Amino acid sequence: MGKAVPKNLKSRASILIKEFPDKFTIDFDKNKQFLNSLQLPFTNEVRNLIAGYITRKVKQKHAS
């Protein structure tokens, strides 16, 4: 089981998904690299949590 993602990180991830809907894929590493390229002030742990959450959301979208 993974870590629980806090609400504030979920809301940030939702904003990023809305702003860049075509940039995120089902690949965690690509999402992480894209977040790095945005130059946002995230720590490595926060960036990984957001990238993982975005990856799950994109996979859910593709499944439905």
N, C-alpha and C positions, 0 to 999 in steps of 0.2 A: 504494500500500500504506500502511496505517496503522501506528501505533505498536503495539508489543507491550504487552499489559496485564500488569503484574506480578501474581504470585500473591496478594500481600496485598490488592490491590485487587479481584481476582476473588473472594476469600473475603468481603470486605465487601459486594460486590455480591450475592453469593449469600444472605447474611444478610438484606439489604434486600428481595430478591425473596421470601424466605420470610415476612418480617414483613408486607409490603404486596403480596400477589400481585395484587390487583385495581387497584392504583394505577398500575402501569407499563403503557405501551402501546408500539406500534411506532414512535411519534413521538419522535425524539431530543429535540426542544425541550421537549415536555411532560414528559419524564422529567427533563430538566435543571431545569425549573421546580419539579417536585415535590421534587427533592433540595435545591434552595434553600429550599423551605418547611420542610424538616425542621430547618434551622438547625444542621447538622452542621459541624464545623470542617474543611471541605475547602477546599483552594485551588481556583482556577478550573480549572487543568489536571487535578487529581485528580477533581474533580466531572465534568468532561467525559469523562474516561476511563471512569469508573464508569457514567455515563449511556449512553455508547456501547456499553459491554459489556452492560449491561442490555437495551438496545434490540436488540442481536444475539441475546441469549438469548430474548427474547420473540418475535422473528421466527422463530427456530428452533422454538419451541414451537408457534406457529401453523401452521408449515409441515408439522409431523408429525401 
